[in-house]
């Protein structure tokens, strides 16, 4: 690995950490945590297996189970089963979960849009130009 790539990785890591912390602070008054928001976002496209959720979020199944238990307790998700295999536990958003997800996202988007408005055109264009490269970094 080149020194240049390592330096870029270190700077990117610090910036990413700062962005995550900033977004957590923005949502601190929300009734759901950032991690819960992330899990709800994973369910937006439809029911998912618990094992898939655990893998996607980089946690063990017992950790995801505890997270789902809290979300289910708060009526944000509902458990189900796979029609092809009754042993498989699935999880899906409830209407209340969808509402909470949309509210939290709207708060973040509004906050970011306000921050972007403080940038000049060149800075906004630089961020926009970086998005394809960022998406490529995040691709599986």
PLY file of the C-alpha trace (Angstrom):
ply
format ascii 1.0
element vertex 140
property float x
property float y
property float z
element edge 139
property int vertex1
property int vertex2
end_header
0.00 0.00 0.00
1.38 3.37 -0.95
1.95 6.08 1.65
-0.43 8.31 -0.27
-3.25 5.74 -0.10
-2.60 5.18 3.60
-2.69 8.91 4.33
-5.92 9.26 2.34
-7.41 6.31 4.24
-6.50 7.90 7.58
-8.00 11.27 6.59
-11.11 9.60 5.19
-11.52 7.54 8.38
-11.32 10.64 10.58
-13.79 12.54 8.40
-16.20 9.63 8.25
-16.08 9.34 12.05
-16.84 13.06 12.38
-19.77 12.77 9.96
-21.23 9.82 11.86
-20.90 11.66 15.17
-22.47 14.79 13.68
-25.47 12.84 12.39
-25.85 11.08 15.74
-26.00 14.46 17.47
-28.60 15.70 14.99
-30.81 12.72 15.82
-30.16 12.73 19.56
-33.69 13.97 20.27
-35.27 11.19 18.21
-36.96 8.29 20.00
-34.73 5.81 18.15
-30.95 5.47 18.15
-28.71 5.73 15.11
-28.18 1.96 15.15
-31.91 1.35 15.32
-32.40 3.78 12.45
-29.85 1.83 10.45
-31.69 -1.45 11.06
-35.02 0.14 10.14
-33.44 1.41 6.93
-32.33 -2.13 6.10
-35.98 -3.22 6.28
-37.33 -0.49 4.03
-37.34 -2.72 0.95
-39.29 -5.49 2.69
-38.92 -8.33 5.18
-35.43 -9.65 5.85
-34.02 -12.70 7.58
-32.44 -12.09 10.96
-29.22 -13.70 9.76
-29.06 -11.32 6.79
-29.53 -8.32 9.05
-26.80 -9.48 11.41
-24.40 -10.00 8.52
-25.21 -6.64 6.91
-24.65 -4.78 10.18
-21.52 -6.69 11.07
-22.86 -8.11 14.32
-23.52 -11.58 15.66
-27.02 -13.01 15.57
-27.59 -12.64 19.35
-26.72 -8.93 19.10
-29.16 -8.43 16.23
-31.79 -10.42 18.10
-31.47 -8.06 21.08
-31.77 -5.06 18.75
-34.87 -6.53 17.08
-36.38 -7.31 20.49
-36.16 -3.60 21.41
-37.57 -2.52 18.05
-40.39 -5.03 18.35
-41.13 -3.88 21.93
-41.51 -0.34 20.56
-43.79 -1.57 17.74
-41.31 -0.49 15.05
-40.86 -3.98 13.56
-42.78 -7.24 13.49
-41.44 -10.76 13.25
-42.61 -13.29 10.76
-41.51 -16.52 9.18
-40.35 -17.59 5.77
-43.07 -19.41 3.82
-40.53 -21.81 2.38
-38.87 -22.58 5.73
-40.81 -22.07 8.96
-37.57 -22.22 10.97
-36.41 -18.94 9.44
-37.31 -15.76 11.35
-37.96 -12.67 9.28
-38.43 -9.08 10.37
-40.37 -6.30 8.70
-41.19 -2.67 9.33
-44.50 -1.76 10.89
-46.34 1.38 9.81
-45.09 3.05 13.02
-41.53 1.96 12.15
-41.90 3.43 8.67
-43.11 6.72 10.16
-40.19 6.87 12.61
-37.69 6.07 9.84
-39.09 8.80 7.60
-39.10 11.36 10.42
-35.50 10.64 11.37
-34.36 10.75 7.75
-36.20 13.99 7.14
-34.47 15.55 10.13
-31.05 14.46 8.82
-31.76 15.58 5.25
-32.99 18.98 6.41
-29.92 19.42 8.59
-27.54 18.43 5.79
-29.32 20.63 3.24
-28.91 23.59 5.61
-25.21 22.80 6.01
-24.75 22.43 2.24
-26.33 25.87 1.81
-23.36 27.35 3.70
-20.94 26.05 1.06
-20.08 27.89 -2.11
-20.91 26.43 -5.52
-17.42 25.01 -5.99
-17.50 23.19 -2.65
-20.96 21.73 -3.34
-19.80 20.62 -6.79
-16.75 18.93 -5.24
-18.98 16.98 -2.84
-21.31 16.00 -5.66
-18.37 14.91 -7.83
-17.06 12.72 -4.99
-20.30 10.75 -4.62
-19.62 8.22 -7.44
-16.20 7.41 -5.96
-17.72 7.04 -2.49
-20.42 4.75 -3.87
-17.74 2.62 -5.49
-15.85 2.36 -2.20
-19.03 1.16 -0.49
-19.98 -1.39 -3.16
-19.71 -5.02 -2.09
0 1
1 2
2 3
3 4
4 5
5 6
6 7
7 8
8 9
9 10
10 11
11 12
12 13
13 14
14 15
15 16
16 17
17 18
18 19
19 20
20 21
21 22
22 23
23 24
24 25
25 26
26 27
27 28
28 29
29 30
30 31
31 32
32 33
33 34
34 35
35 36
36 37
37 38
38 39
39 40
40 41
41 42
42 43
43 44
44 45
45 46
46 47
47 48
48 49
49 50
50 51
51 52
52 53
53 54
54 55
55 56
56 57
57 58
58 59
59 60
60 61
61 62
62 63
63 64
64 65
65 66
66 67
67 68
68 69
69 70
70 71
71 72
72 73
73 74
74 75
75 76
76 77
77 78
78 79
79 80
80 81
81 82
82 83
83 84
84 85
85 86
86 87
87 88
88 89
89 90
90 91
91 92
92 93
93 94
94 95
95 96
96 97
97 98
98 99
99 100
100 101
101 102
102 103
103 104
104 105
105 106
106 107
107 108
108 109
109 110
110 111
111 112
112 113
113 114
114 115
115 116
116 117
117 118
118 119
119 120
120 121
121 122
122 123
123 124
124 125
125 126
126 127
127 128
128 129
129 130
130 131
131 132
132 133
133 134
134 135
135 136
136 137
137 138
138 139
